[in-house]
């Protein structure tokens, strides 16, 4: 049974659930997010994340209200890039994990409290019954992706599944395989097969974290200039999102000087400001 929560996350009084095993968080910046909401599997509670607000805080707030339930899986649907997620207006990546560490450690406490409500679910192989499934393009790609998942697992205590590939429409090079796991785990997707097959987009974003103006041609090394992000967006069909993270998250003014010529955007691209 699905429950749609919209800010400020008030419960729909007509549709209720007393015992939820799976929670799904869907960022409203995701293309056609409403159809994803409508296409989740039974016995799943779904929340929409306001794309103009801090997504990490929104998830933390909601998880805190579910600590007394047996949470078997948490699903996060948002735009992604190697080693990073765009949650609302907030970039969560290797460069910001420390900044968000207290909130992520709170997730671990909530997962642990949830597991204690049914001790039969706890095995010696896992610290928590919660699996964290991340639907975002290329999140697990490259060394930066592997390091991000390892550190995220350490902070949250959850077993994590993500993908090295694009998530979404096959015609745009996507699929729904979360093939990278941080531990032995059973991966049950939150969306019906018909919903996955009909989804028109992919969950890609590109995060600028360097003030240089060159494209080194390596999308997986954790260094992305604005020029490289635009080139990556131009090379992929469909709409894309470019965000700013890393050095752009502090209070120091950052300037990008174009030394390599004019920037050209050939596809629909949304460029978002910083948001720690």
Secondary structure, 3 states (H helix, E strand, C coil): CCCEECCCCCCCCCCCCCCCCEEEEEECCCCCHHHHHHCECCCEEEEEECCCCEHHHHHHHHHHCCCCCCCCEEEEECEEECCEEEEECEEEECCCCCCCHHHHHHHHHHHHHHHCCCHHHCCCCCCCCCEEEEECCCCCCHHHHHHHHHHHHHHHCCEEEECCCEEECHHHCEECCCCEECCCCCCCCCECHHHHHHCCCECEEEEECCCCCCCCCCCCCCCCCHHHHHHHHHCCCCCEEEEECHHHHCCCCCCCCCCCCCCCCCCCEEECCCCC
